[in-house]
Amino acid sequence: MSVVIIVVAILVLLLLTIRKVSPFIALLLVTLMVGAMYGLPFPKLMKAVQDGVGSILGSMALILCLGAMQGKLLEKSGAAAVISRYLMKKFGAGNLQWAVLFMGFLVGIPLFYNAGFVILVPFIFTIAASAGVPILYVAIPMVASLSVTHGFLPPHPGPVGLAAIFKASVGKTILYGLIISIPILWMAGILFGRRFRHHGTMAPPSELAVEEKNLPGATTSIMVALLPVLLIAVPAGLLPLLNPEQRVAKFLAAIGDPVFAMFISALLAGYFLGIRKGKTITTVMGYYSSAIESIAMIMMVIAAGGAFKEVLTVTGVANEVAGFATANSFPPLVAGWLVAATIRVVIGSATIAGLTAAGILAPLVAAGGVSPEWMVLSVGAGSVFCSHVNDTGFWMFKEYFGLTVKETLLSWTIMESIVSIAGLLLVLLASSFM
């Protein structure tokens, strides 16, 4: 019966998505429907919804807001453009793909996917036109980097939400995510991108329009972009080697706390990219405010995912589905990928796919026997599988680069699938050693 309820819930989510219903409203409606189908008393159902929203927002709202604030400063100050130009100069014309890949990775860490994509597209056209290569030759490494950071690395909404549901360490998730990201980027961005070296649409002559006045330096821009990763991942890697009672260990634990690390990063971004470059406090605060406004709906989608997870837990649906996966001998990490990938293909949204899968499989992690950090990465890998016509990212890629649906399927969709499948294989391999 529980499996039937889950299937019906996913089908309703699909129908609502096709009808262009807001993901937040769609998830909330499906959450209430699942509770009603299982016969949960209305007061208990509403309490579960509120508890689910509160528990997940309580653990990640500050991380998302502070990450958005830092990203907005990188965007508005021109630091993202500075990073891109610096990498192009250092890598040279012979290593265009690697330059674009690192450009996407550095910009993608602090910025959300859509913002990073829009910021980098003009660079892709300019680079392709200057080098006389097809657009997709340099576009594929860029979007591969953005997809990897979107699927595997906090402070992006999906990984942060999954870490909250699975009760995983954000620091370890970043550390493990960085380890598997390098080979994934090489496969999906560099190797796959090379197939477009001698065919595809050429870029028209264009110039990159960037405000040249008072731009930040390259070193400052790169350090601000990388600061959250350094503050969170470095302590996570060093703390197991130290005595917890040592002062240095306590200091690292403090600065490595995800909320505090993101707070420091947002403040330093405001100072080095704003105040120090002549912007007023009012202007910087305006950037912060607009950043929080831009992330509000994403936060509510994640909140609805938390409500869905809580209702699945209270009704016992999650335990039964988890038991079904266990009874059929699916290893937890494989089960996480399969559930997320299936929902991704049906629904289209990577964030909804990941959060829905996490709600279903949370009991497997709670029962022990599987690392919550590797589970975050497994589900994250499944959530980006086989993007097609029901995903907004598919249409952004198609329209911005002037492709047909067939060309988009043979480029974007295959690239996303490589990221997903390679992610699963590397998670299984790395988790067996760590």
C-alpha positions in Angstrom: 0.0 0.0 0.0 2.8 2.4 0.9 4.6 1.9 -2.4 1.3 2.7 -4.2 0.9 5.9 -2.2 4.4 7.0 -3.2 3.8 6.2 -6.9 0.5 8.2 -6.8 2.3 11.1 -5.0 5.0 11.2 -7.7 2.4 11.1 -10.5 0.5 14.0 -8.9 3.7 15.9 -8.6 4.4 15.3 -12.3 0.9 16.5 -13.2 1.2 19.6 -11.1 4.6 20.4 -12.6 3.3 20.0 -16.1 0.5 22.5 -15.2 3.2 25.0 -14.1 2.1 24.9 -10.4 4.8 26.3 -8.1 7.0 23.6 -6.7 6.3 24.8 -3.2 2.6 24.6 -3.6 2.9 21.2 -5.5 5.0 19.6 -2.7 2.7 21.0 0.0 -0.4 19.6 -1.8 1.2 16.2 -2.3 2.3 16.2 1.4 -1.3 16.8 2.6 -2.6 14.2 0.1 -0.2 11.5 1.3 -1.2 12.2 4.9 -4.9 12.0 4.0 -4.5 8.8 2.0 -2.8 7.2 4.9 -5.6 8.2 7.3 -3.5 10.5 9.4 -5.8 12.6 11.7 -5.9 16.3 10.5 -4.4 17.8 13.7 -1.5 15.3 13.6 -1.0 15.9 9.9 -0.7 19.6 10.3 1.7 19.2 13.2 3.9 16.9 11.1 3.9 19.5 8.3 4.9 22.3 10.8 7.5 20.1 12.5 9.0 19.1 9.1 9.2 22.7 7.9 10.7 23.9 11.2 13.3 21.2 11.5 14.7 21.6 8.1 14.7 25.4 8.0 16.2 25.6 11.4 19.3 23.7 10.2 19.9 25.4 6.8 18.0 28.7 6.5 21.0 30.8 7.7 23.4 28.8 5.4 21.3 29.5 2.3 20.7 33.1 3.1 24.3 33.9 3.9 25.5 32.0 0.8 23.1 34.0 -1.4 24.4 37.2 0.2 28.0 36.3 -0.6 27.1 35.3 -4.2 25.3 38.5 -4.8 28.4 40.5 -3.9 30.5 38.4 -6.3 28.0 39.1 -9.0 27.4 42.9 -8.5 31.0 43.8 -7.8 32.2 42.2 -11.1 34.4 39.7 -9.1 32.9 36.8 -11.2 34.0 38.6 -14.4 37.5 39.2 -12.9 37.8 35.5 -12.0 36.8 34.5 -15.5 39.3 36.8 -17.2 42.1 35.8 -14.9 41.7 32.1 -15.5 41.5 32.6 -19.3 44.8 34.6 -19.2 46.5 32.0 -17.0 45.4 28.9 -18.9 45.9 30.3 -22.4 44.1 29.6 -25.7 45.4 26.0 -25.8 43.6 25.1 -22.6 40.2 26.7 -23.1 38.2 23.9 -21.7 40.1 23.7 -18.5 39.9 27.5 -18.1 36.2 27.5 -18.5 35.8 24.5 -16.3 37.6 26.2 -13.4 35.7 29.4 -14.1 32.4 27.5 -13.7 33.6 25.8 -10.6 34.8 28.9 -8.8 31.7 30.9 -9.8 29.4 27.9 -9.1 30.5 27.3 -5.5 29.0 30.5 -4.1 26.3 31.2 -6.7 23.2 29.3 -7.4 22.9 27.5 -10.7 20.7 30.0 -12.6 22.7 33.0 -11.5 26.0 31.4 -12.3 24.7 30.3 -15.7 23.4 33.7 -16.7 26.7 35.4 -15.5 28.9 33.0 -17.5 27.0 32.7 -20.8 28.5 36.0 -22.2 32.0 34.7 -21.5 31.3 31.5 -23.3 30.2 33.4 -26.5 33.2 35.7 -26.3 35.7 32.9 -25.7 34.3 30.7 -28.4 34.3 33.6 -30.9 37.9 34.6 -30.0 39.2 31.1 -30.3 37.1 30.2 -33.4 35.7 27.1 -31.8 32.1 25.8 -31.6 30.1 27.1 -28.7 29.4 23.7 -27.1 33.2 23.0 -27.0 33.5 25.5 -24.2 29.9 25.5 -22.9 29.9 21.9 -21.8 32.8 22.3 -19.3 31.1 25.3 -17.9 27.7 23.7 -17.3 29.3 20.5 -16.1 31.0 22.6 -13.3 27.8 24.3 -12.4 25.9 21.0 -12.3 28.5 19.4 -10.1 28.5 22.2 -7.6 24.7 22.3 -7.7 24.4 18.6 -7.1 27.2 17.8 -4.6 28.5 20.9 -2.8 26.9 23.0 0.0 26.0 25.9 0.2 23.8 25.0 -2.7 20.1 24.3 -1.7 19.9 20.6 -2.7 23.0 19.4 -0.8 22.2 21.6 2.2 18.7 20.2 2.4 19.9 16.6 2.0 22.5 17.1 4.7 19.8 18.4 7.1 17.4 15.5 6.4 20.1 12.9 6.7 21.8 14.7 9.6 25.1 14.7 7.7 28.1 16.9 8.5 28.2 19.8 6.0 32.0 20.0 6.4 32.5 16.3 5.5 30.0 16.5 2.7 32.0 19.4 1.1 35.3 17.5 1.6 33.9 14.2 0.1 32.2 16.2 -2.6 35.4 17.9 -3.6 37.2 14.5 -3.8 34.7 13.0 -6.3 34.1 16.2 -8.2 37.5 16.3 -9.9 37.2 13.1 -11.9 33.5 13.8 -12.6 34.4 17.2 -14.1 37.1 15.6 -16.2 34.7 13.0 -17.6 31.6 15.1 -18.1 33.3 18.5 -18.9 36.6 17.8 -20.6 36.2 14.4 -22.3 32.6 14.7 -23.3 33.1 18.3 -24.4 35.9 17.3 -26.8 33.3 15.6 -29.1 32.1 19.1 -30.0 35.6 20.4 -31.0 35.0 20.2 -34.8 31.3 20.5 -35.1 28.4 22.5 -33.8 27.2 26.1 -33.9 29.9 28.8 -34.1 29.7 31.9 -31.9 29.1 35.2 -33.6 31.6 38.0 -33.0 30.9 39.6 -29.6 32.4 41.6 -26.9 32.0 41.0 -23.2 30.3 44.0 -21.7 31.7 44.4 -18.2 31.8 47.6 -16.1 35.6 48.3 -16.0 35.5 50.9 -13.2 36.9 49.9 -9.9 36.8 46.1 -10.3 38.3 44.0 -7.5 41.6 42.2 -7.9 41.8 38.7 -9.1 43.4 37.3 -5.9 40.7 39.0 -3.8 37.9 37.8 -6.0 39.2 34.2 -6.0 39.8 34.1 -2.2 36.3 35.5 -1.5 34.7 32.9 -3.8 36.6 30.0 -2.2 36.3 31.2 1.4 33.2 29.2 2.4 34.8 26.0 1.1 38.1 26.7 2.9 36.5 27.6 6.2 34.2 24.5 6.3 36.3 21.8 4.5 39.7 22.4 6.0 38.6 22.1 9.7 36.6 19.0 8.7 39.7 17.4 7.4 42.0 18.4 10.3 39.8 17.9 13.3 39.9 14.1 13.3 43.7 14.4 13.6 43.6 16.6 16.7 42.7 16.3 20.3 39.3 17.8 20.8 40.5 19.5 24.0 43.3 21.4 22.3 42.7 25.1 21.7 43.5 24.8 18.0 40.9 22.1 17.7 38.3 24.3 19.4 39.2 27.2 17.2 38.9 25.1 14.0 35.6 23.7 15.2 34.3 27.2 15.7 35.3 28.6 12.3 34.3 25.4 10.6 30.7 25.6 11.8 28.8 26.0 8.5 26.7 29.0 9.7 29.6 30.8 11.2 31.8 30.1 8.2 29.1 31.5 5.8 28.6 34.5 8.1 32.3 35.3 8.0 32.3 34.9 4.2 29.3 37.1 3.7 30.8 39.9 5.9 34.2 39.7 4.2 32.5 39.7 0.7 30.7 42.9 1.8 33.9 44.5 2.9 36.4 43.5 0.2 34.0 43.6 -2.7 31.8 46.4 -1.5 32.9 48.9 1.2 36.6 48.7 0.2 35.7 49.4 -3.5 33.8 52.6 -2.6 30.3 51.3 -2.2 28.2 52.7 0.6 26.9 50.5 3.5 23.4 51.2 2.2 24.3 49.8 -1.2 25.9 46.7 0.3 22.9 46.1 2.5 20.7 46.5 -0.6 22.6 43.7 -2.2 22.2 41.5 0.9 18.4 42.2 0.9 17.9 41.4 -2.8 20.0 38.2 -2.3 17.6 37.0 0.5 14.6 37.9 -1.7 16.0 35.8 -4.5 16.4 32.7 -2.3 13.1 32.9 -0.6 11.1 30.6 -2.9 14.0 28.1 -3.1 13.9 28.0 0.7 10.2 27.4 0.7 10.5 24.5 -1.7 13.1 22.9 0.6 10.8 23.6 3.5 7.9 21.8 1.8 10.4 19.0 1.1 11.0 18.8 4.9 7.2 18.7 5.5 6.9 15.8 3.0 9.7 13.9 4.7 8.1 14.4 8.1 4.7 13.2 6.9 6.3 10.1 5.3 8.0 9.4 8.6 5.0 9.9 10.8 2.7 7.8 8.7 5.3 5.0 8.4 5.4 5.2 4.6 9.1 6.0 4.6 9.9 3.0 6.8 7.9 0.6 4.6 9.5 1.9 1.4 13.0 1.7 3.0 12.2 -1.8 4.1 11.1 -2.6 0.5 14.5 -1.4 -0.8 16.3 -3.4 1.9 14.3 -6.5 1.2 15.2 -6.3 -2.4 18.9 -6.2 -1.6 19.5 -2.7 -2.9 22.6 -1.3 -1.1 21.5 2.0 0.6 23.7 4.2 -1.6 22.4 2.5 -4.8 18.8 2.8 -3.5 19.3 6.5 -2.8 20.5 7.1 -6.3 17.8 5.0 -7.9 14.9 6.7 -6.1 16.3 10.2 -6.8 17.0 9.4 -10.4 13.6 8.0 -11.0 11.9 11.1 -9.5 14.2 13.4 -11.4 13.2 11.8 -14.7 9.5 12.0 -13.8 9.4 15.5 -12.2 12.3 17.4 -13.7 13.4 19.4 -10.7 16.7 18.2 -9.2 15.9 19.9 -5.8 12.5 18.2 -5.5 13.9 14.8 -6.7 16.7 15.0 -4.0 14.4 16.1 -1.2 11.7 13.6 -2.0 14.2 10.7 -2.2 15.7 11.8 1.1 12.3 11.8 2.8 11.7 8.3 1.6 15.1 6.9 2.5 15.9 8.8 5.7 15.1 5.7 7.8 17.8 3.8 6.1 20.4 6.4 7.3 18.8 6.7 10.7 19.1 2.9 11.2 22.8 3.2 10.7 25.1 1.1 8.4 25.6 3.9 5.9 27.4 7.2 6.1 25.0 10.1 5.9 27.6 12.2 4.0 28.0 9.6 1.2 24.2 9.2 1.2 23.9 13.0 0.5 26.2 12.6 -2.4 24.5 9.5 -3.8 21.1 11.1 -3.7 22.6 14.3 -5.1 24.1 12.3 -8.0 20.7 10.7 -8.7 18.9 14.1 -8.6 20.8 15.4 -11.7 20.2 12.3 -13.8 18.9 12.6 -17.4 17.6 16.2 -17.5 15.1 16.5 -20.4 12.1 18.6 -21.5 10.5 18.8 -18.0 13.5 20.6 -16.5 14.0 24.4 -16.7 17.8 23.9 -17.0 17.2 22.0 -20.2 15.4 24.9 -21.8 17.9 27.5 -20.5 20.7 25.6 -22.2 18.7 25.2 -25.4 17.6 28.8 -25.7 20.8 30.6 -24.6 22.9 28.6 -27.1 20.4 28.4 -29.9 20.1 24.7 -30.1 17.3 22.3 -31.3 15.7 19.9 -28.9 17.6 17.0 -30.5 20.9 18.9 -30.1 20.1 19.7 -26.5 19.3 16.1 -25.7 22.6 15.0 -27.3 24.7 17.5 -25.4 23.0 18.8 -22.2 21.1 15.6 -21.3 24.1 13.3 -21.9 26.4 15.6 -19.9 24.0 15.6 -16.9 23.7 11.8 -17.1 27.5 11.4 -17.1 27.7 13.6 -14.0 25.0 11.5 -12.4 26.3 8.0 -13.2 30.0 8.9 -12.7 28.9 10.4 -9.3 27.3 7.2 -8.2 30.2 5.0 -9.3 32.7 7.3 -7.5 30.6 7.5 -4.4 30.5 3.7 -4.2 34.3 3.5 -4.9 35.4 6.2 -2.5 33.0 5.2 0.3 34.5 1.8 0.4 37.9 3.3 1.3 36.8 6.2 3.6 
